[in-house]
Amino acid sequence: GAVVSQHPSWVICKSGTSVKIECRSLDFQATTMFWYRQFPKQSLMLMATSNEGSKATYEQGVEKDKFLINHASLTLSTLTVTSAHPEDSSFYICSARTYIAGSGTDTQYFGPGTRLTVL
Amino acid sequence: SQQGEEDPQALSIQEGENATMNCSYKTSINNLQWYRQNSGRGLVHLILIRSNEREKHSGRLRVTLDTSKKSSSLLITASRAADTASYFCATDANDYKLSFGAGTTVTVRA
């Protein structure tokens, strides 16, 4: 249980185009989803917190008009990188938060990531 | 933003040896979690330790937490080649946002 999927797993696009990445919780409903960005050999940086039915909360320094987040349902959040440029090339990872019975706390389950390359 | 630092940055050990890595953080936390990431893949949740806990075990993993020193350690015993990965600590300051450390890259030689 507690599986999170991302689609696509990798994408190559031309500069100036927009790319949409989907994050789905497959067997649970997620109260909150998170989007992270990871550069090669570096740690994960939180970009935004996404709650179903409300606007995403962006971390300082993250352009909300650049990285559009839509949380359409309790199992789906999408990240759209608008007018992508080479500097947007990165590994984007989502996570979904849920409470697992017996754990005593919420846990985040991570998707496999999407590698975006902008030419 | 990243709260923690991990030490060492990289670790190379022989199969069967133990691997220890440390994580330090700066602010008060609700819990601390350890994750594993294989190259180019997503994160796998390994273990969570709450702020009122000092030690926790899960299989070959042992995690300690010292809130007075704002540090945690992850011990992997009897390492296997399949343990080769990057390991990240992440702190939760009670808002469910995770702040990740820089990670330790572990290579287990057969």
Boltz contact constraints between the chains, C-beta under 6 A:
constraints:
  - contact:
      token1: [A, 43]
      token2: [B, 2]
      max_distance: 6.0
  - contact:
      token1: [A, 43]
      token2: [B, 100]
      max_distance: 6.0
  - contact:
      token1: [A, 43]
      token2: [B, 102]
      max_distance: 6.0
  - contact:
      token1: [A, 43]
      token2: [B, 103]
      max_distance: 6.0
  - contact:
      token1: [A, 44]
      token2: [B, 100]
      max_distance: 6.0
  - contact:
      token1: [A, 46]
      token2: [B, 97]
      max_distance: 6.0
  - contact:
      token1: [A, 93]
      token2: [B, 42]
      max_distance: 6.0
  - contact:
      token1: [A, 97]
      token2: [B, 96]
      max_distance: 6.0
  - contact:
      token1: [A, 106]
      token2: [B, 96]
      max_distance: 6.0
  - contact:
      token1: [A, 110]
      token2: [B, 42]
      max_distance: 6.0
  - contact:
      token1: [A, 110]
      token2: [B, 43]
      max_distance: 6.0
  - contact:
      token1: [A, 111]
      token2: [B, 42]
      max_distance: 6.0
  - contact:
      token1: [A, 112]
      token2: [B, 41]
      max_distance: 6.0
  - contact:
      token1: [A, 112]
      token2: [B, 42]
      max_distance: 6.0
  - contact:
      token1: [A, 113]
      token2: [B, 42]
      max_distance: 6.0
